[in-house]
């Protein structure tokens, strides 16, 4: 994706507006304009890369880049089973490693 005029490909330098985004592997918020090459081999890249592209789209549109702002989640959906639904074994193991209290 080329969120309008900004490069969001993690193998290239992101050249758009900076904002903070949460990285599960690092367990913290990181600047969007960081070196993103680690995202290429991350097991969650099929989720995080499109999420980043959506955040860039939101920033370009003058919106808050948060992907969770205004979301309403049913507490019944906050079980490990529901959260892991649709993820591969590799992705589940990766998340468990980085968020052990799940």
Rosetta blueprint (number, residue, H / E / L):
1 X L
2 X L
3 X L
4 X L
5 X L
6 X L
7 X L
8 X L
9 X L
10 X L
11 X L
12 X L
13 X L
14 X L
15 X L
16 X L
17 X L
18 X L
19 X L
20 X E
21 X E
22 X E
23 X E
24 X L
25 X L
26 X L
27 X L
28 X E
29 X E
30 X E
31 X E
32 X L
33 X L
34 X L
35 X L
36 X L
37 X L
38 X H
39 X H
40 X H
41 X H
42 X L
43 X L
44 X L
45 X H
46 X H
47 X H
48 X H
49 X H
50 X H
51 X H
52 X H
53 X H
54 X H
55 X H
56 X H
57 X H
58 X H
59 X H
60 X H
61 X L
62 X L
63 X L
64 X L
65 X L
66 X L
67 X L
68 X L
69 X L
70 X L
71 X L
72 X L
73 X L
74 X L
75 X H
76 X H
77 X H
78 X L
79 X L
80 X H
81 X H
82 X H
83 X H
84 X H
85 X L
86 X L
87 X L
88 X L
89 X H
90 X H
91 X H
92 X H
93 X H
94 X H
95 X H
96 X H
97 X H
98 X H
99 X L
100 X L
101 X L
102 X L
